[in-house]
Amino acid sequence: MKHLPLLISLAIAMPAVAQSRAEDVLPEMKVIVTGLKEGYRPAADTALMLSSTPGYSVAAGGGVSGLPVVNGFADDRIKIRIDGMELTSACANHMNAPLSYIDPQQVQRIRLIAGVTPVSAGGDSIAGTIEVQSNAPVFAQPGAGLLTQGSFAVSGRSVNNSVATSVHASAASDILSIGYSGAYTRGHSYDDGHGNKVLGSMFESINQAIVLAAKGQGQQLTLRAGVQHIPYQGFPNQYMDMTDNHGQFANLAYQGTFSWGVFDARAYWQQTDHEMGFFSSERTGTMPMLTHGRNTGYALMASLPMAAGELRLGQEWHGFRLDDYWPAVPGSMMMGPRTYLNINDGKRERTVLFGELETRHGQDGRWMSVLGLRGESVRMDAGDVQSYGTNMMNMPDLMAARAFNARSRSQRDTNIDASAQATFTPDTASSYEFALARKVRSPNLYERYSWGRGSMAMTMTNWFGDGNGYVGDIDLKPETAYTAAFTADWHGGGEEGWFLRVNPYYSKVDNYIDVDVLASFHPYMKMGANGNLLRFANHDAKLYGANLAWQLPLASSARWGRFMATGNAAYTRGKRSDGGDLYRMMPFNALLAVEHKLGAWSSRIETKIVARKDKVDARRFEAETGGYALVNLRSSVVLSKMASLSAGVTNLFNRAYADPLGGVYLSGLKANGGALQALPAEGRSIDLGLQLKF
């Protein structure tokens, strides 16, 4: 089955040489498949590369560590795979989110499956799946001799004086291939629309990877390995900053095509050494926090052609190990004299079996269905913990540690996913897709095993950017989402023609992991700022909304080129069954754009419109934000076969605004006092990029 992309244009933070295209994919309720040309990628954060997709948003974090949000579901509720690897945040603040481990310059293809996902696309998630593929190995044509390729790109942004560079190189025969990619990006703290510096928002990131591959007789073996180093990354909506992050990975994949079908196998290993603390004069302090995380796993899948479709069978295993501890601070009565053990020998293991049947019905094949069933056994455990000390200042944590150590912590969940999708294609100009799914996600290690009850310890566990404090609950139940969705797609004229797509959805979530309020406190002891101490807790919830996307050719001539109108709109609502709004629900938003192409030139003017956010989570003191409209300009030109140039302006009119998903401005509160305010967003930026190929 062919799916056109839900969006034709990939709009990201700066001008880019990129395009969307049709791909052969699994039948899905809603799918975006984005194929990226080799060239300049401007965003420092890979999470931003899908930011013009209806229903998709990014919750602000550090410069390379935003958290994706899909139809109101965020972060761990989305399955993220990078070259087939399942990665887990090894941080109580999720500073090293999975998408932070690959630079946008290293991405060749990114795919979002939102809403109802086939069981073969991943479990342990209730929102959808993001799949990222890095540069694929390149082979020479048979008998053509050695093939060498390479590219270099450099870009910059004025709003934070950032610079990004990347290099790619490969050499290959018709059976062997070797490639290297490296990317470096660095940015200072950005300026908001008033020209004020947003304190503690600087970052630096270095990513390197190699790929080795061999193929022959319908089989291919690919080894990827790489390292990442983030020397520092500020988080203005967190109490801590990242002071170091080292990651390494190895990923071995095999694919074989046989008379009976296709067999895919993968084994991977990834390790993270992570440090939090303070590193700049923009936010000072002393509190070292260390985390070691390790992901290991494998995945096997056989695809068996059948008379009217295909049967897919798979088996997977994923293991995650976590140690999170905070060394004592010499001379501190509160943070010492012992090491605080936050997560000690944390374990989370998933064993998976799934089956999926894709079938075309009738002689004309106008109906297609996908039925899938997935079973997962999730085992979790953690070791004994300890507080900093035994004095009165540590008494809440000391008592909490004793209670935690006194009880059994081993948990096992048996989770069943099921999905049913049907697509009706009555003619070449329309299609209609219907889908139902049951999706289950088990709690993460922090949701179950964070235990501290002192206000300082609780605020160290927070990946929400809301200034509150959190404690876990060992007895949390898995989240179970029942989702119904529908997509109507009308189109004509091929990829350069028109389309209109409408996608309403509804999810009822049993045991949604939200919070209960335990007590209140004042962040940084500022009397004008209010926060709550919260316990993770199961509560039923519902989320619903609709996404809309369109494209309309406006004019075309040999002299003036082609003009195209594109756009999308999205509305999401999330409520708890016992009352109150869910956190991080994006208000109504729309993107309106006009694109122009003439020869080697491509240009785009777009307006991003976001409504006022006044439906907020009172339990978290979520800040209301005002409505706003932003205008962005971008243009690119292919100078030759070897060079292309991009330029643009984001937030053309230097609008001062707060992102509805930005959380609160904690670094500003610490420096200036007063009351908590929503995190200011970026002001105007002039963006430039150059890419060379050889």
N, C-alpha and C positions, 0 to 999 in steps of 0.2 A: 504493500500500500504506500502511496505517496502522500506526504503531508507537506504543504507549503509552510514556511515559517510563520509563526503567529505575528511576527513583525518583520518587515522587509529591511528596516534600518536598525543597526545596532548603535544606539546613542549612548555614549559614555562621556566621561568628564571633560575630554578634550577632543579635537578633531582627529579623525582616524581614517586610514585607508582600510575599509572593511566592508563586507557585504554579506547579506543573508542569502541562502539558497535552499532549494528543495533537497531532501535527503530521503533515502530509504530507511525507515525506522519502524519500530514496533508500533502497532496501533495503540494510541493513547488518547485519553480524554482531552488533554490540552498539551501541546508540545511546542517548544521552540527549539529548532535546530539551527545553530548559527555556525556557518563555515567562515572562517576568517582567512582572508588573503594574507600572504606574507607581507608584513609591513609594520607600520608604526602603531603601537597601542599606547594610548596616553595615560590611562588611569593607573595610579600606583597600586590600587587595591583591586584584586581580581573579582571581589564580590560586586564591584560597580559595573562590571562588563555587561550585566543583564538589566541595568537600572532603567532602561526604557521599555521594559516588558510590563504589560498591564498585570496588576496584582502582585508585582515584585517590588520590594523596597530593600534598603540597607539600613540597619540600625547602626548609628555612628559608634566607632571605637577609636583605635589608633589609626595612623595614616595608611596602614596596609592590613588592618584587621577588623573591618566592618563585619557585622553579622547579617546574613541574608534573612529576609522575611518574605514568605510566600502565602498570599491569601490570609494574612493575619497570624500564621504560624511561623515561629522564628527558631533559628539556631539549631539545637539538637533535634528538633521536630522535623528537620529536613535531612534526608540522606544525602551526603556529599561524598563523591568518589573522585579521586584524582588518578587517572590512568588505572582505574580499577581498584585502587587502594582505599580502604575505609580508615580515615584518620579521626582521632578524638582530641578535643582540646585538653591539654595537660596544664590547666591553670584554673584557679578558683574564680577568675574573672573572664575566662575564655579569651585571653589576649592572643593566644596562638590558635585561633580558629582554623579549621581545615583549609579554607581557601587562602589563608595567609602563607601557605607553604609553596605556592607557585606564583611567580610574577606574571602579570598580564602579558609581558613580552614573550613568555614561554608557552602561551596558550595557542593551540592551533584550532581547537574546536571546543565549544561549550554548549551544553544542552540542559534545559530545564524541563522537567516533566512535573507539572503542577496538578494538584488535586488528586484524582484517581490514577494511581500508577500501576502498571503491570507488576506482578509479584517477582518477575525476573529482574526488575529494576531496583530491587532492594527492599528490605524490611526494617524493623526497629525505627520506624518513622511514620508520621501521620500527615505530613504536609506535601510531600513530593520528593523529587530527587534532582540533584544537580550533578551532572557528569562532566568532568573536564578532561580533555586529552591534550597532552603536550605534543611537541613536534614529532611526527611519525618518522620512522627511518625511511630514507630515500635509497632506491636501488637504481643502478644503471640498466639500460635496455640490454637484452642478451646480445653479446658480441660487440657492444659499443665501447668497451674499454672503461677506464676509470672515470667516474663522474664526481666532480667537486663543485660544491656550492657554498655560499656564505652570504651573510648580511650584517650590517651594522646600523643601529638606530640611536638617535639622541633626541631628547625632548626636554622642555622646560615649562614651568608655570610661574607666573608672577605673584600669585596670591600667597605663596609660601616659599618663594625663591627656590623651588624644587628643580632637580635635574634627574633624569632617568636615562640610562644607557643600556644597550644590550648588544650581544654579538652571538651569531650562530654560524657554525661551520660543519661541513660534512664531507665525507669521501666514501665512495661506494663502488663496488663491482656489481655484477648482476646477481650475486649470491651473498655477499657480505657488505655490511654498512656500519659506519661509525660516525657519530655526530656529537657535537658539544654545543651547549647553550649556556650563556651567562648573562645575568641581569643585575644592575645596581641602581638603586634609587635612594634619594636623600632629599628631605624637605625640612625647612624651618617651621616654626609655629605660624599658622596662617592668620590672616587678617579678616575680620568680619566686615559687614557692610558699612559700619561706622569708622572703619580704619583702625580699630583696636585689635591688638594682638590677642588671640585666644591662647592663653597660657598652657604650656605643657602639651602642645600638639605636634611637636617635631618628631621625625622618624628617620631611620636609615635601615636599608635591607639589602642583602646580597644573596643571590641564588645561583647555583651552578649545578649542571646536570650533564651526564653523558648517556648515550644510547648506543648499544651494540646489538646488531641483528644479523641473522642468517636465515635464508629461505631456500626452498627447493622442493619440487614435486608436491606442491599443494600444502606445504607446511612452512611455518615460520616460528622462530624462537627469538624473543626480544628481551634484552636485559637493560633496565634503566637503573641508574644510581645517581645520587646527588647529595648536596649539602646545602644548608641554609644557615645564614648568620644574620641576626638582627641585633646590632650592638646596642641600640636603644630605640624606644618608641613611647611617646607620651600618650596618656589617656586622660584627657581633660574631664571626662565624666566618670572617672574612677578614683578611688582613694590612693591607688598605687600606680606606678609606671613600670614599664618593662625595662629592665637594666641589662638584660642579655637573653638571647634565645639561640640555641644551637640545635639544628635538626639534621639528621642523616637518614637516608632511605636506600633500599635496594628492592627491585621489583622485577620478577622474572615471569614472562608470559609466553604461552605456547598456543598456537592455533593450527589445527590440522583439518584438511578437507578430505573426506573419505567417500566411498561409494554409498555408505549408509547415512551420511550427514556431516556435520561440522562439530568438532570438539574443541572447547576453549578451556585452558587451565592457567591459573595464576597463583603465585606465592609471593608474599611481600613481608618486609620488615621496616619499621620506622621508629626512630628514637628521638626524644626531645629532652634537652636540658634547659630549664627555664628559670630565670631569676626576676623577681620584682623588688622594687625599692624606689629610690629617688636619685636622679642623676643631674639635675640642672638647677640653676638659680631661680628658675620660674616656679619651681615647687620643691622646697627643701624638706629634709627629714632623714631619719635613720630607722629602717626596719627591713632587714633582709628576709626574703621569702624565696625558698628554693623548691622546684618541682622537677621530678624525673618521670617521664612517661614513655611507654613502649607499646606500639601496635604491632601485632603479628597476625597473619591470616593467610587463607588460601580460598580459592573459588574454582569450582568445576562446573561446566555446563555443556550439555550435549543438545544440539539442535537437529531434530529428525524430520526430514521432509515427509509429508503425507499427501494423499491424493488431493485433498482439498485444503491443505494448509501446512502447519508445522507444529510439532510437539517439542517443547523445551523442558529439559529436566536438569536440576542443579543441586549441588551440595556445597555449603560454605562453612567456614569457621573463622571467627574473629576473636582475638584476645587482646585485652588492654590491661596494662599494669601501671599503677600510679603511686608515687610517694611524694607527699606534699608536707614540707616541714619548714619551720621558721627558726633559724638560729637565734640564740639569746643575744641581746644588745648589751654590751658591757656597761655597767653603771646604771642600768635602768631597773627600777623596782618593779615595773609592770611587765616588761619584756625580758624576763630572766628569773633565776639564773640558768634554767634548763632550756633545751630545745622544745619548742611547741610542735607536737606531732598532729597535724591537721588531718591528713589521710595517710595512714600507715599500712603499707603493703595492700593497697586497694586492688581488687581483681574484678574484672567484668568479662565474661566469656559467653559467646553466642555460637550455638550449633544450629545449622539451618538445612532444611530440605524444602524444595519447591518443585511444582510442576505447572506447566502453562500450555494451553492448547489454543492455537490460532486457526480459525476455520473460515473459509469463504463458502457462502451458502448459495445454492441455486446455480443454474447454468450461466446466468448473466453476471454472477458475482457481485450483485449490488449490495448485498448484506455481508458484513464481516463481523466476526465475534472473537473475543479473547476471554477465556476463562482461566483463572489461576488460583492456586492454593499454596500457601507457604506456612510452614511450621518452624518456630524458633524456640529453643531452650536457652534461657538467659540465666547464668549463674553469677552471683555477686557476693563478695565478702570483703572484709577489712580487718586489720589487726588492732591491737590495743593502742590507745592514744595517751597523751599526757599534756598538761597545761604548762605554761611558762614556769610557774612557781606555786608555793603553798601559802603565801601571805594573803592578807585580807583583800588586796587589790585583785588577786587571781581567784578569789573564792568562787564566783559563778562558774568559771571555766574548770576549776578543780572538781567541784561537785558534778558538773556535767561529764567530765572525763570518767569519774568513778562510775556513774550510772551507765555510760556508754560501754565501758569495759566489762561491766557485770552481766551483760546480756548477750545472747547469741546474735551474731550479725550476718550469718549466712542466709542468703535469699535465693530462691529459684522461681522464675516465671516461665510459664508455658504459654507462648503467644501464637495465635492463629490469625493469619492474614488471608483474606479472600477478595478477589476482584472479578467483576463481570462487566465487559464493555461490548457495545454493539455499534457498528457504523453502517448507516444507510446512505448510499450514493445513487440517487435516482437518475442523475444525468451528469454531464460534464461541468455543470455550472453550480452545483450545490452538493453538500453533504451534511449529515446530521449524526451526531454521536451521543450515545446515552451510556451512562456509567454508574455503577454502584460498587462500593468497596467497604470492607472492614479492615482497618489498619491499627496496629498496636505498637506502642513504644514503651519500653521499660525505663525507669528512672536512671539518670546518670549517677556516677559515684558521689558527686557533691550533693545531689538532691537526697540521697539516702544516708550518706555517712559524714557530712559536715556536722559537727557536734558542739562547738563552742557556744557559750551563752552570755559571755561578756560582750558589751556593745562593740568594743574594738575588734574582737575576734569575729563577731557576726558580720561586721561591715567589710571584712576581708573576703567574704564569699558573696560575690555579686557580679553577675555578667549581664545585668540589666541596665547599668548606667543611671540608676535612679536615686542613688545616695542612701538607700536603706541597708539594713543588715539581714542576713538569712541564716537559718539553721535547718539541717536536714531531718528526715524522719525515716528510720530504718523500715518501717512498715508500710511505706508508700506502695500503692498498687500501680500497675502499668496503665497508661492512657489507652483507651480504645475509642477510635473515631469511626463513625458510620457516615460515609459521604455519598451524596448523590450529586451528579453534575450532568450538564447538557451543553453541547456546543453546536451551534448552527453556523455554517460556513457557506457564504455565497461568493462567487468569484467568476472572473472572466478575463480573457486576454493574456493568459499566461503570467509569468513572473513579473512582467512589466505592466500588467493590467490592473484591474480593480479588484478589491475584495472587501467584504464586511464579515466580521466574526463576532458572535455573541456567546458568552460563556457564563451563565449563572451557576451557582453552586451552593450547597448547604451541608454543614458538618455538625453532627451531634457527637459530643465527646464525653464518654463516661470516664470518671476519675481523672479529669484534666488536672495536671499538676499546677496548682496556683498557690495561694498563701493564706495563712491565718495571721492576724495581728496579735503579737505577744505583749508589746510595750512600745513606748515612744522614747525618742532621744533627740538631742540637738547635734547635727553633724558639725564636727570640729568645735563643739561646745559653743557655737554661735547661737545666741538666744533667738535671733530672728529667723533661724532655719529649723525646719521640722522634718523629722524622719521617723520611720517605724522599724521595729525589730520584728521580723516575720519568720514563720515556720512554713516550709513547703508542706502543702496539704492537698488531698484529692477533693475536687469539687466538679460536679457535672457542668458542662458549658455547651454553648452552641455558637457557631460562626457561620456567617452567610454573606453573600455578596454577588457581584457580577463584574465581569471584565468585557471590554469592548475594544476591538481593533479594526482599523480601516486603512485603505489605500485607494487613491483616485487620481488617474492621470489628468492633468490640467491642459497641457498644450505640448506640441512637439513639432519642431521644424529643423531643417538642416542648418539654418542660419542662427537660430536662437537657442537651439538645444531642446532638452526635454524637461518639463516641469511636472512635479508630482506632489500631491498632498497626502500626507500620512498622519496617523495619530492613533491614540488609544485613550481609554478612560477606565477607571477602576473604582469600585466602592466595596468596602469591607466593614462588617459589624461583628463584634464579639461580646458575648454576655455570659455571666455566670448564672446558673439556674436559680441560685438562691439570692440573686440580686447583685447589681454592680457591673461595671464594664471591665473587660479584659485589658491587660496592659499591651502597649505598642500596637494599637490598631490604627493603621494609616487612614486618615480621612479621605473623602472623595478627592481624586486627583485626575488630571488629564494632561496629555502631551499633544500639542498641535504643531505640525511641521510642514514646511514646503522645501522640497529638494529640487536642485537643478543640476543637470549634467550636460556638458558641452565638450565633446572631444576628451582631452585629458583632464578637464576640470570637473570637480564635484563640489557642490556647495549645499549648505543647509541652514535654514533659520528655524528655530523652534521656540515655542513658549510652553513652559511648564507651569500649570495652574494647580494649586493645592488649597483646599478649603480650610477654614478655621477648625482646629481640633478642640472641641469642647466636651466630648464624651471621653472621659479619662478615668483611670483606675484610682479611686479615692484611697484604697488601702496602701498604695505606694506613693501617695502624694504626687501622682503624675501631673506634670505641668501642662496647662493649656497653652496652645500656640495659635498665633494669628494666621489668617489666610495670606497667600502671597502668589505672585506671578513672576517668573524669571524668563528672560530672553537670552538665548545662546546663539552664537553665530559660529560657523565653521566652514572651512574650505580646504580642499586638497588638490594638488596638481601632480600628475606624473610627468616629471621633467624628461625622463628617458627610460630606457629599459633598466637602467641601473639606479635611478634616483627618483625620489618622490618627496614632496614638501607639503606640510600641513600647517595651518594657522587657524586661530579662532579666538573668540572671547566668550567666556562663561559669565553668567550674571552681568550682562551688558550694562544695566543701569545701576549696578552696585547696590542692589536691594539688601537692606538689613532685615534678616528674618531668622527664625529658629526652625530647624527641621523637626517635624512632629515625632520622629523616632530618635532624636539626638540625645535624649536623657537630660541630665542636669549638669550645670557648669561647676563641678566641684573644685577644680583648680582655681577658678576665679573666686569662689567662696573662701577658700583658705587664704588667698592673698589679700582679698579686699573686704571680707566679712559681709554683713548685710543678710539678705534673704536668698534662698536658693532660687535660681532662675534657669530657664531652659537654655541649653547649650547653643550659643550663637553659631550660625552656619557661615560658610565662606563668602566673602565679598567678591568683587570683580576680579577676574584673572585673564591675563593675556597669555595664550598658550601657543607654543611653536614646536614643530617636530621635523626631523629630517631622517630619511631612511635610504640606505645605500645597499645594493645587492651586487654580488659578484660571483 
